[in-house]
Amino acid sequence: MRAVDKAYTAVKDRIIAGRFPPGSRITEHEVVAAAGVSRTPAREALRRLHAEGLVELTPNQGAVVIDWTPADTDEIFDLRAVLEAYGATRAATLATPVQLAALESLALQQQHEARERREGHLERIASLNSRFHHQLQEASASPRLSRILAALLDASLIMKTFSHYTSDDLERSAAHHLELVQALGKHDAEWAASVMRSHVLAAKRSLRRA
């Protein structure tokens, strides 16, 4: 792995995990220490995170993790609703049987976690949800779409959407994933897009309620 990629991954993982929470400052020195790289790749990693909308850069002062306003949150989920619905229409005609099987497995695991709600279930659901959405991107076979969606999905992870979900919300989210797999299996692009839009906008409403 290139030094800049190593630095970028180290910082982004810490932002998503909450070790660099919204509003916190990240210096080049911290990136150097976290990733074991020199200052040049550390600086480039912060620039990349800035380009993705995860941090704000201030000359000579490092970076500050974005603290999203309600308007920012609404915009992120509105964009996801449009872009992921488009990805679902592509996946409805392009997904392979192997990809469909992987999506179904992730959706069933998420449904099980949502119903059982054992200790640590929110973290496991968040991971399963992230893997499902990334697998769906792969099934859409659009590298350009995947690049555009990457920052939006990371932002949603940082917001820790599932911490605001009720038990009904958790089961509804899993049911959406299972219905989406059904739509993809039937190669019904309109159905798949409709389910995806509903899924993302339901997540938006849950955050508004928080």
Secondary structure, DSSP 4 states (H G I P E B T S, - for coil): --HHHHHHHHHHHHHHHTSS-TT-EE-HHHHHHHHT--HHHHHHHHHHHHHTTSEEEETTTEEEE----HHHHHHHHHHHHHHHHHHHHHHHHH--HHHHHHHHHHHHHHHHHHHH--TTHHHHHHHHHHHHHHHHHHHHT-HHHHHHHHHHHHHHHHTTGGGG--HHHHHHHHHHHHHHHHHHHTT-HHHHHHHHHHHHHHHHHHHHH-
